[in-house]
Amino acid sequence: MKVADIRAKTADQLKQELMDLRKEQLNLRIQKTTGQLENSSRVRTVRRNIAKIKTVAAEMKSGKVVAAKAPKKAAKAAAPAKKKKESKE
């Protein structure tokens, strides 16, 4: 889940998504305990998605405006080229 997708959602949608992820996290914990967990990396992904949603929700609540980052390709093109040092011969 990308942060840009999360920022596009409303507060109610974020709340619902957070509840869904917490339910999934509970189910993954139960599967881990019973030895039925097949994809252990999903636990990490769900935990991080929960953190992303909580962060964006807190930003929305405080009214903090977050500027979007420029794409990497555009940032590299905008940067001036470095001059090569001439070697002394």
C-alpha positions as CSV (number, residue, x, y, z in Angstrom):
1,M,0.0,0.0,0.0
2,K,1.5,3.3,-1.1
3,V,1.2,6.5,1.0
4,A,-0.2,8.4,-1.9
5,D,-3.1,6.0,-2.1
6,I,-3.7,6.4,1.7
7,R,-3.6,10.2,1.5
8,A,-6.3,10.1,-1.2
9,K,-8.8,8.4,1.2
10,T,-11.2,10.1,3.5
11,A,-11.0,9.8,7.3
12,D,-13.9,7.3,7.4
13,Q,-12.2,5.2,4.7
14,L,-9.0,5.2,6.7
15,K,-10.8,4.2,9.8
16,Q,-12.4,1.2,8.0
17,E,-9.1,0.2,6.4
18,L,-7.4,0.3,9.8
19,M,-10.1,-1.9,11.3
20,D,-9.7,-4.4,8.4
21,L,-5.9,-4.5,8.8
22,R,-6.2,-5.0,12.6
23,K,-8.6,-7.9,12.0
24,E,-6.1,-9.4,9.5
25,Q,-3.3,-8.9,12.0
26,L,-5.2,-10.8,14.7
27,N,-5.9,-13.6,12.2
28,L,-2.3,-13.8,11.3
29,R,-1.2,-14.0,14.9
30,I,-3.7,-16.8,15.5
31,Q,-2.4,-18.7,12.4
32,K,1.2,-18.2,13.7
33,T,0.3,-19.6,17.1
34,T,-1.4,-22.7,15.6
35,G,1.3,-23.3,13.1
36,Q,-0.9,-22.6,10.0
37,L,0.9,-19.4,8.9
38,E,2.2,-19.9,5.4
39,N,3.3,-16.4,4.4
40,S,5.2,-15.0,7.4
41,S,6.2,-11.8,5.5
42,R,2.5,-10.8,5.5
43,V,2.7,-10.1,9.2
44,R,5.4,-7.4,8.6
45,T,3.5,-5.9,5.7
46,V,0.3,-5.6,7.6
47,R,2.1,-4.1,10.6
48,R,3.7,-1.4,8.4
49,N,0.5,-0.7,6.6
50,I,-1.2,0.0,10.0
51,A,1.6,2.4,10.8
52,K,1.3,4.2,7.5
53,I,-2.5,4.7,8.0
54,K,-2.1,5.8,11.6
55,T,0.6,8.4,10.5
56,V,-1.5,9.8,7.7
57,A,-4.6,9.9,10.0
58,A,-2.6,11.9,12.6
59,E,-1.4,14.3,9.9
60,M,-5.0,14.8,8.7
61,K,-6.2,15.4,12.3
62,S,-3.5,18.0,13.0
63,G,-4.0,19.7,9.7
64,K,-0.5,19.2,8.6
65,V,0.0,19.6,4.9
66,V,2.6,17.2,3.4
67,A,4.2,18.1,0.1
68,A,4.4,15.4,-2.4
69,K,7.9,14.3,-3.4
70,A,9.1,14.8,-6.9
71,P,9.7,11.7,-9.0
72,K,13.3,10.5,-8.8
73,K,13.9,10.8,-12.5
74,A,12.8,14.5,-12.5
75,A,14.9,15.2,-9.4
76,K,18.0,13.8,-11.1
77,A,17.4,15.8,-14.3
78,A,17.0,19.0,-12.4
79,A,20.3,18.6,-10.5
80,P,23.3,20.2,-12.1
81,A,25.9,17.9,-13.5
82,K,29.1,17.6,-11.5
83,K,32.4,18.7,-13.1
84,K,35.1,16.1,-13.3
85,K,38.4,17.0,-11.7
86,E,41.3,17.2,-14.1
87,S,44.2,15.0,-13.1
88,K,47.6,16.6,-13.0
89,E,50.0,14.9,-15.4
